[in-house]
Every structure is written in C-alpha cells, then in structure tokens.
Amino acid sequence: LCDEFRRVLFRSNLETGREEMTLSGHGRGVTSLAVTPDGSWIVSGSEDKTIILWSLKMRRAEKTFAGHTDSVTCLAVTPDGSRFVSGSSDKTIKVWNLNTGEEERGLAGHTRGV
C-alpha cells in the first residue's frame, strides 16, 4: 500500500492489519505500485517524477529510475519480471529494464496525462 501524505511505502499484514515494513525514499507522495511476479520486488512511482525499485528481502531501495518530467501515475511489471512500464502526467509511457535500470523505449502521443 502507499501513503501519499507520509511519503512512504509500506507493507501491511492483511490478517492482523499491522504494518510490517516501512520503506522511505521518495521526495513526494507515492502514487502507484507494482509487484514483480515472484513477489520479491516492488516498484513505486511518485509525484517526485521518479520510480524506485525496492528489494523486499533486503528492505531497501536498489535502483531509482528517472526520466519522466511530471508525476508517475501508473506502473505495470511484465509477466517475466524483466521489465516494467510507467505512465506519467507528462503524457508519456516508458518501458524500463529492471536489471540494467535503462529506459528501453519512450512512447509519446497522448494529449493528456497517462
């Protein structure tokens, strides 16, 4: 789950309702989350225009992806877990490589934020 007011990302135990882990790192509110198919990584998008890759095992940020010029609004991880796609208020979609951290493709053409 994400909390845009505290600017943190946290994982909660759905059975007990207790917070199990807090991961801080974004400079502004967290707007979107996606989990890799194996459940070991989370990507979070933020109003600070960045995306952070979090290791759930190590409980820390592993990579920060920068390239959007406005808030990141949506994220999806590919079924094989090697890439993710981000949408932004900057009217673009970007495809990122989770392993290298590189932007593989940028797609423009929307007339409003994605």
C-alpha positions in Angstrom: 0.0 0.0 0.0 1.1 3.6 -0.4 0.6 6.6 1.7 0.8 9.9 -0.2 0.8 12.0 2.9 3.7 10.4 4.8 5.7 9.9 1.5 6.5 6.3 2.4 5.7 2.9 1.0 4.7 0.2 3.5 3.6 -3.4 3.5 0.8 -4.4 5.9 -0.2 -7.8 7.2 -3.8 -8.1 5.9 -4.8 -10.6 8.6 -3.7 -8.5 11.6 -3.8 -5.0 10.0 -0.4 -4.3 11.4 2.4 -2.6 9.5 5.3 -5.0 8.9 7.7 -2.8 6.9 8.2 0.8 6.0 10.3 1.8 3.1 11.1 5.5 2.7 12.8 7.2 -0.2 10.5 9.3 -2.4 10.6 13.1 -2.0 6.8 13.4 -2.6 3.7 11.3 -2.4 3.7 7.7 -3.7 1.1 7.4 -6.5 1.5 3.9 -7.8 2.9 0.4 -7.1 3.6 -2.8 -8.9 5.0 -6.1 -7.6 7.1 -8.5 -9.6 5.6 -11.9 -10.4 7.9 -13.7 -7.9 6.9 -11.2 -5.1 10.5 -10.2 -4.3 10.5 -6.7 -5.7 8.2 -3.7 -5.7 8.4 -0.7 -8.0 6.8 2.6 -6.7 6.0 5.7 -8.7 5.8 9.2 -7.2 4.8 12.8 -7.6 8.6 13.4 -7.4 8.8 12.1 -11.0 10.9 9.1 -10.1 10.4 5.3 -9.8 12.1 3.3 -7.1 12.9 -0.5 -7.2 12.6 -1.9 -3.7 14.0 -5.3 -2.6 11.5 -6.8 -0.1 14.2 -9.3 1.1 16.8 -6.6 1.8 14.1 -4.0 2.8 15.8 -1.2 0.9 15.8 0.7 -2.4 18.0 -0.9 -5.0 17.6 1.5 -8.0 16.0 4.8 -8.8 14.7 5.4 -12.3 14.4 9.0 -13.6 13.1 10.1 -17.0 9.6 11.4 -16.5 9.1 15.2 -16.4 5.9 15.0 -14.2 4.3 12.7 -11.7 4.5 9.0 -12.3 0.8 7.8 -12.2 0.8 4.1 -13.1 3.1 1.1 -13.2 2.9 -2.5 -14.5 5.5 -5.2 -14.4 5.8 -7.6 -17.4 4.9 -11.3 -16.7 8.5 -12.4 -16.9 9.6 -9.7 -14.4 12.3 -8.3 -16.5 10.7 -5.0 -17.4 8.1 -2.6 -16.2 6.1 0.1 -17.9 5.3 3.5 -16.4 2.8 6.2 -17.3 3.0 9.8 -16.3 1.2 13.1 -16.1 3.9 14.2 -18.7 1.8 12.4 -21.3 4.3 9.6 -21.9 4.7 5.9 -21.4 8.1 4.4 -20.8 9.4 0.9 -20.9 12.3 0.2 -18.4 14.7 -2.7 -17.9 14.6 -3.8 -14.3 18.1 -5.3 -14.4 20.0 -2.5 -16.1 17.9 0.4 -15.0 17.8 1.7 -18.5 14.8 3.2 -20.3 14.3 0.9 -23.3 11.5 2.9 -25.0 9.6 6.1 -24.7 6.2 6.4 -26.1 4.6 9.9 -26.7 1.3 10.9 -28.3 -1.2 11.2 -25.5 -2.9 14.6 -25.3 -3.3 14.2 -21.5 -1.6 12.5 -18.7 -1.5 8.8 -18.7 
